[in-house]
Amino acid sequence: MASQDNRTVSFESLPPEDVLFIHIFPRLDARDWLSLLNTSKSLCYITQNFLAVNKILSIAHISSINPTTFRKLTTNATNLRTLNLSRCSWVTDQLLRPILRNNNRLTSTDLSFCDGLTEGILQILSVQCPNISCLNLRECKWVAPDALDYMAYHRQLKEQEREEPDILQAMGKGLRTNLKLRTKSKYRGKEKLYNDLRCKNFKAKSRSCLPKMQMLEVDISGCEMVQDTNIDNFVKVFKNLQIFKLGDNCNITDISMKSIATNLKDLHTLDISCCLKISNAGLFTVAKYCKKLENVDIGKVQFPTYLLSYLQDKNISIKKSNFYNRSSPTLRKSAGPSDDDLIEEIVLGMDFEEEEQM
């Protein structure tokens, strides 16, 4: 009995699917997985099987990871849901492309400060990973306006496909005799079928009930090529955004603020730090029409006291982060309404009809 009580259990003898893959391996980081790959054949085999079903891969701030070790971690990966490659400047399109193609259930991707990528990777991401809900592209200078527009266009195209009725299934409904139910075929000729399909009372089965993920968080701060037109196209499609960060962009103006106020009704966090072309009217418009807004980062830009008081009265937290120290504090001049009528008037050309629809 004593010998049985003192016996030890080896790491390899633990059940992989029930113990190792659930309770042990997820608590390790990428460096530990690489060490296990080089320990023994049995541990290498177990680790490879884990990496094939692993859901989270974060190698941000791990300097020891390089293209060779990165391939070891991702060659067999087909089940990733979260991919964090922040500040991995060595990552290229060639390295990342097969990962996106093999892991189409990705929901969160962080590519911030990845200088080695190109705008083409966003096309692959849009096509191969339709369930992305969190996307971080902070300080990715390669994010071109066309790439952002393509993401919106592709998602809009997929949404339209979901809403199209299944005509083939509808055409076959009621056209065959069912002996068990004692029903006869209702087919009376192609003209009658055509008229039935055009009838107002006809309801074809829609594919809108298919499960779909919504884009909830996007960070494009420091993407200097992004323009107002790109923001407008983007928010018209991704209307469920809750966190939108577009700070440190000198091209963003009140036009983007109006688009955000019109489309993003679930927005609760907005970052416009160091967006020097956004006026008092732009910030006020977002604060007024985005009813769920809770946090606004204005950076070093100094908006007037009466406007900040208006935000605080609406329980909106104001953050003044020091964004990269790229510009000195700038005092805004009131663009549009004056101090007295700012709170009462409609700004940025949004009339009362638009307000009722919103």
Secondary structure as UniProt FT lines:
FT   HELIX           2..5
FT   HELIX           11..13
FT   HELIX           16..24
FT   HELIX           25..27
FT   HELIX           30..37
FT   TURN            38..39
FT   HELIX           41..53
FT   STRAND          56..58
FT   TURN            60..61
FT   TURN            63..64
FT   HELIX           67..74
FT   TURN            75..76
FT   STRAND          82..84
FT   TURN            86..87
FT   TURN            89..90
FT   HELIX           93..102
FT   TURN            104..105
FT   STRAND          108..110
FT   TURN            112..113
FT   TURN            115..116
FT   HELIX           120..128
FT   TURN            130..131
FT   STRAND          134..136
FT   TURN            138..139
FT   TURN            141..142
FT   HELIX           145..163
FT   HELIX           167..172
FT   TURN            173..174
FT   TURN            179..182
FT   HELIX           190..198
FT   TURN            200..201
FT   TURN            208..209
FT   STRAND          217..219
FT   TURN            221..222
FT   TURN            224..225
FT   HELIX           228..237
FT   TURN            239..240
FT   STRAND          243..245
FT   TURN            250..251
FT   HELIX           254..263
FT   TURN            265..266
FT   STRAND          269..271
FT   TURN            273..274
FT   HELIX           280..289
FT   TURN            291..292
FT   STRAND          295..297
FT   TURN            299..300
FT   HELIX           305..313
FT   TURN            314..315
FT   STRAND          317..319
FT   TURN            324..325
FT   TURN            339..344
FT   TURN            348..349
FT   HELIX           352..357
//
